[in-house]
Amino acid sequence: MNIVEASFSDVRVVVHDGVYEPADDTFLLCQYLDISPGEKMLEIGCGCGLVSIVAARNGATVVATDKSLAAVQNIRENARKNNLHDKIDIRQGSLFEPIQRDERFSVIVCNPPYLPGTREDPAYDSAWSGGPDGREVIDAFLSQCTNFLEKDGRVLIVQSSLSNPEKTYLMLETLFHNSTIKAEKRFFYERLLLFEAHQPRQLTTERF
Ligand SMILES: C[S@@+](CC[C@H](N)C(=O)[O-])C[C@H]1O[C@@H](n2cnc3c(N)ncnc32)[C@H](O)[C@@H]1O
């Protein structure tokens, strides 16, 4: 069997078959996480767990979710290997389904499937295909995230220039008092963008 490994700083993980292998988007999120000890973080779509484990290594308490059973089993193994299993609460389910209505986080992060691609495409993969315009998970995540943030909480979300970042920016402007592109990585065919938004406005999100 081919064993795939990845690492960031002193965190090392293995990547199981069928689970997203950490890539530039994952490392961008790890690099600009800026999480402090004692923070409560939620990661939606944790994959093999590198981002959540880096956050826990920095002293955060983490809830990590993924809709894929393979991903959930993978992060469990990696959390144990890094001796951080008591800092990460791992749950399976889509988007915010595994989160209780009254749970609140100081930071919510997501590296969603953001590339245009539908189930009819031969190369479709739910780890990175986000529907015809790449926005299925992005839009659903943004529409719900403020319901689970503390008053001064923040959101970090990665996406590609190929999936309408202008719409993300407009949604964040509507939902938050402060939003910005925190980091960017350029390739010849696309840009990866890391959005950060602070201080939810507590609006209802029906307009999206
Ligand atoms: C691009 S991968 C990112 C994985 C990991 N966070 C990383 O940065 O390496 C997207 C992850 O989101 C998960 N995912 C896709 N749709 C989801 C949904 N509706 N709810 C929760 N997780 C989802 C996939 O299973 C996959 O693990």
The ligand as an ORCA input file, in Angstrom:
! r2SCAN-3c Opt
* xyz 0 1
  C     -10.697     20.485     -0.104
  S     -10.986     19.230      1.118
  C     -10.172     19.975      2.528
  C      -9.732     18.972      3.581
  C      -8.886     19.572      4.707
  N      -9.626     20.554      5.463
  C      -7.650     20.220      4.139
  O      -7.586     21.470      4.135
  O      -6.752     19.483      3.688
  C     -12.725     19.444      1.461
  C     -13.273     18.524      2.557
  O     -14.640     18.874      2.780
  C     -15.410     17.701      2.915
  N     -16.778     18.040      2.550
  C     -17.317     18.170      1.309
  N     -18.607     18.544      1.391
  C     -18.892     18.655      2.711
  C     -20.057     19.001      3.443
  N     -21.199     19.305      2.830
  N     -19.987     18.999      4.795
  C     -18.831     18.675      5.441
  N     -17.691     18.339      4.797
  C     -17.724     18.337      3.453
  C     -14.746     16.682      2.018
  O     -15.078     15.360      2.428
  C     -13.275     17.045      2.199
  O     -12.715     16.309      3.260
*
